[in-house]
Amino acid sequence: MFEHFELRHIPALFAATTMTFGGAWSYFDARGAMLEFGLPDRIASTPAAVAVMHINNARTTAFGLCMYALYFRHELAACDTILAILGAYAGLVDSYVVWREGNPRKAAFRLVSSGLLSAVGFAGWTAGR
């Protein structure tokens, strides 16, 4: 299953894992997932936010599963594309929203970590370009 594994694949596999399992977290503890995401308790404790979190995280989990599928099909350039686009766009949006909601430290962490994953994707690191 991992016969083509190389160390340069770690960022893509890390992202696939965090999206797949992190996305599923809200089904077990939506409030905790929102707090860990960086949203304040006034949002995380709102029942309406739970439905939105579930809808969002279904898509996050789907992206993670797609990353795994592409990886195991040896479509590493596609993994890089997902890393580049999601890291740049979703990372910026996530960071901005978390910052606006009053959690600048978590926003900075999200911005730096997603930026690094995006850079890996734009560089084509997983595919070895």
QUIRA-V459181 format. One record per backbone hydrogen bond with DSSP energy under -1.0 kcal/mol. CO is the residue of the C=O (numbers start at 1). NH is the residue of the N-H. Records with the same first field share a line. If there is no record, write none. Layout:
CO->NH  NH
This chain:
2->5
6->9
7->10
9->13
10->14
11->15
12->16
13->17
14->18
15->19
16->20
17->21
18->22
19->23
24->27
25->28  29
29->33
30->34
31->35
32->36
33->37
34->38  39
40->43  44
41->45
43->46
48->52
49->53
50->54
51->55
52->56
53->57
54->58
55->59
56->60
57->61
58->62
59->63
60->64
61->65
62->66
63->67
64->68
65->69
66->70
67->71
68->72
69->73
70->75
71->74
74->76
75->79
76->80
77->81
78->82
79->83
80->84
81->85
82->86
83->87
84->88
85->89
86->91
88->92
89->93
90->94
91->95
92->96
93->97
94->98
95->99
96->100
97->101
98->103
99->102
103->107
104->108
105->109
106->110
107->111
108->112
109->113
110->114
111->115
112->116
113->117
114->118
115->119
116->120
117->121
118->122
119->123
120->125
121->124
124->128  129
